[in-house]
Amino acid sequence: MRPVCTYTDYFVIATGGNPRQTKSIYDEVHGRLKREQHALPRAVDGASEGSWIIADYIDVVLHVFTPDARAFYGLEDLWGDVPLVEVAS
C-alpha cells in the first residue's frame, strides 16, 4: 500500500462464507497476533455485524468480508494500482 497510501503498509483481505465465519477469522487472527506478537489493533469496526470487519494494526489493516460485502465494496478494484499478493488458504 505504501506507494499510494500514507497510513498503512499492507491491506490483508480475507473472506468468510457468512458473518459467523468472518467473526471466527477475525478472532483467530486477533488471538494469534496478541499471543505471538503482543499486537493489539488500534481500532476495530464491524465485529458485531460480521459482514465487514476491519481491524487497524497501524502497519497492517485487516479486512474480513462476507462474499456479498467483498463484492459490493470491491477493495481490489478501488486499490487496483497497488501490487496484489495472493496467499493460499
Secondary structure, DSSP 8 states (H G I E B T S, - for coil): -TTT-SS-SEEEEEE-SSHHHHHHHHHHHHHHHHHHH----SEEESTTT-SEEEEE-SSEEEEEE-HHHHHHH-HHHHTTTS-------
